Amino acid sequence: MVTPDANRKAVAHACKAYGVSQRRACQALRIDRSTVRYTAIRPGDATLREAMKAVAAERRRFGYRRGSTSCWTGRAS
């Protein structure tokens, strides 16, 4: 298991299939409980993402640093 999402799914499966608590499933799979309980709160940056995609489509050779900088400043150099 590599990703935190895969870990969460494995713990959920163990809880459901074997009828054990989340704490016991995490202990058996050697996964931190904080990984299972964590929920990400992403900011609403849809406009910034669209601007970055537009810059990336227009200027293919820009790296992520130059592309994101031009989006923050509002211009593409």
N, C-alpha and C positions, 0 to 999 in steps of 0.2 A: 504494500500500500504506500503510495507516494504522496498523493494530495490530501489536504485536510478534508475535502469533500468525500473522498473515498474512505477515509477514516470514519467520518460521520455515518456513512452508509453501512460500513461494517459493524459499527457499534449498534446501530438501529436494527440491523439484521440479527445480531446476537441477542439483543434484548427480546425481539419478537419471537425468534425461533426457539430459544432456550428458556425464555421466561425469567431471565435474570435482570437485575437492576442495572442501570446505566453505569453505576460505580463499579460493579463486578465485571461487566463487559469490558469496560476500559482497562481494568486491572488485568484481565485475561489476555487482552490484545495488546497490552503495554502501550496504551494511548493516553495522553493527558486529557483529563476531563475538561480542561479549559478549551482544548481544541474542539471538542464535541459541542460545548455550550456556546462558543463564540458565534455571534452573528455580525456580519459586516454591515456598516452603514455607509453607503456610498453617497457622495454629494451629487446634487443634480447638475451635472456639467455637460449636458447633452449639446448645448450650443458650442462649447469649446471642442468637444469631440468632432462635431460636424465641421468646424473650422479647420481642425487638424487634418481631417480626411480630405478637405478641399485643397489644402496646401500640399498634401502628399500626392494627390492626383495631378496637380499642376506641376509640381517640381519634384520629380521622382528621386533625384540624387540628394535631396536634403536629408540629413540624418534626423534623429528624433530631437536632438538638441536645437538645431537650427529651425526645424519645423515648428516645435512647440514655442520657441522664442518669438517667431514671427506671428504666431497666433495670439500670444499674450500682448504683443505690442500693436497688433492690428495691421501689420504690413508684412509683405513677403519681399525680401531683398534679393 
